Every structure is written in structure tokens, then in C-alpha cells.
Amino acid sequence: MSWWERQISKSSLASAVSDIASNAAKILEIDPADNGITEQAGWTPALTGTGSMTVTADDIQVAKFWDNGELTFFRLRASFTTGGTANTSIIVPLPGGYSQPFDFVTSIGGGTVVDGGAGIAAQVLAHSATEFVVNRYDSANWSLGTNRRIIVWGFFQRV
């Protein structure tokens, strides 16, 4: 019986969740290269704002992407300052100089944004063939100021 089958067969959901949590470290140790996923290097995205909103990237903490066939997966964590006139979106270039098929605005990921307070859910949407945008979950304007953050992930098909 596999580990997953043992978890499913347990009569107590709490017991199964506890066992899965205690084995989470094993799951995190899986090497993506073992599954044909190749980590790429060299993504330093220049963040911009929509409309007249300015964005000054104070710190790009994580900017990673991985290729698997025609798909590219990405993670981005950045702190920045917003200025100018408040607007709804932070524009981010796709990693690797890649482009994606772009027929309509579609969700390509998710995450969290910090907009002057506690973290809230983020929308990550295709914006053009070469960019995506990060919005607050409610599509409200970003507030202006320092210490704004995005912690997002997503994937897209390369063309």
C-alpha cells in the first residue's frame, strides 16, 4: 500500500492531515530536475504601473522561472514604492524574454499583495503577449506609498 493510499484509508481526517503535514518536508525535497523541469537564470523584471502610476522596485527578493516543455512556471517576490496617480495594476515582463499566446485577458496565476496593510489575495493576469499584471483581488487601485509587495506565482505557454 502506498503512502497516499494509507492516508486515504485512515478513518480520522485529523490524523491524516497531521501525517501529511509531518511529511511535507519530504515533498519539498523533490528535485524538479527529476521531472524534466529546468530552472532558468537571469530574470530581473522591471516593474511598471498602469496609467500614470509609477513603480520603483526597491527590492526583488525572488525572481525564478522553470521550463517544462512549452510551459514556463514562475515565482516573483518584490517590494516597491508606488507614486503618481493611483491605478489598478503592476505590470511585469514575462521571464526569459518569452512571449505567450494572447487572445484575451486570462488568469495565469495567483498570490498575495501587501498594499499598505495586511496581505490580501492577488490576481495575476495576462496583459499582453510579453507581460502580465498583478492586481489586488478586488481590482481596486493600489494605494500610493512605500513598502508595497507582491508575492506571486503562475505559468504560461511559450510561443
N, C-alpha and C positions, 0 to 999 in steps of 0.2 A: 504494500500500500504506500503510495507516495505521500510526501509531507502535506500537500494540498488536500488529498483525499482524507487524511487524518483530521485536518482542520474542519472540513465539511461535515465529517461524521460525528463530531463532538456534539453532545446534547446541549451544552451550555455555550451560548454565543459569547458571553463574557470570557469564558475560558479560552475559546478560540481566538478572540481578539487579543487577549493577553499573550497567547503563544505567538501569534503573528507579530505583535509588537516586539517581543523579545528576539525574534529572528530578523527584524528589519535590517540590522547591520549586515547580515549575510546578503540580503538583496542588494544593498547599496555597494557591496564589494564586487558585483558583477562587472566585468570589463566590457565596455561597449564594443571594443575591437573584436571580441569573440563572436559578435553577431554581425560582422560586416560593416560596422559603423566606424567612420573615420573622423577623428577630431581635426578640425582645420585651425589655422592660426591667422592672426593679423586683422581681426575686426576691431576697428576703433571708430564707432559710429559718431557722426556729428549730428547732435540733436538740434532740431529747429522747431518752431511753433507755427501753428496755422494763423492766418490773418496777420495782425500786427503784433502778435505776442512774440517776444524774444526769449530765447532759451540759452543760458550759458551753462555748459556742462562743468560742474565743479569737480566731479569725480566719477569715473567709470570703473566700478568695482569688479564687475564680471561682464565680459562680452565674449561668449563662446558659441561656436556652432559646429555641428556634426553633419556629415553627408552619409546618406544611406540610399544607394540607387539614385532616383530622381528627387528624393526628398531631402530637405535640409531642415534640421531642428536647431533652434537657437535658445539661448538664455541671456538675459540682459538685466543688470542691476546698476543703476546710475543715480547720482544725486546732482541736482542742478538748481539754478535760480531762474525764475520767470520774471519778465518785465514787459514794458509796453502796454498794450491793451489786452486784457484777459480774453482767451479763446478756449476752444474745446479740446484741441489735440496737440500732442507732442509727436513730431514726425521723425522717424528713424529709418535710415537707409538699410536695405536688406544686406546681410553679411556676404562677404566674398565677391562683391560686385555682381551678384546674381540678379536675375530678373525672374518674375513669376507670371504665369498666365493671368491676365487681368480683364475680366469681363464685367464684374460688378463688385461692389464692396462686400467683402465676406470676412467672417471671423477666422483668424489664423492662430489664435492663442488666447492667453488669459494671464492673470497675475494679480498684483496688488500695486496700488499707488498710495503715496502719502502726500497729501496736498494741504500742508499746514496743520495737520492734526493726526488722528489715528489712521491706520491703514484701511483702505476700502478696496473693493473689487475693481479690477481693471478690464477694459475691453481692448483687445489687440486686433486691429482690422487691417486688411489690405487697403492701401491708399492709392497705389499706382503700380506699374509693373516693377518698380525698383524701390518702393518704400512701403512701410507700414506705419500706422498711427497707434498711439496709446491714449485712450480716453478714460475718464472716470466712468464707473459703471452706469451712472445716471446721465451721462453725456453733458453734464453741467460744465461751465467754464472752469478752467484751472484758476486758483487764486494766485495773486502775484506775490512773490517774495522768495526768500532763501529756503534751503533745506527741503526742496520738493524731491520726491524719489519715485522711481519706477522699479519694480521687481517683476519681470515678465518672462514668458516663455512662448514658444509657438513653433509652427512648422509650415513649410510651403513647398510646392512643386517647382523645381527649376525648369527653365526653358533655355 
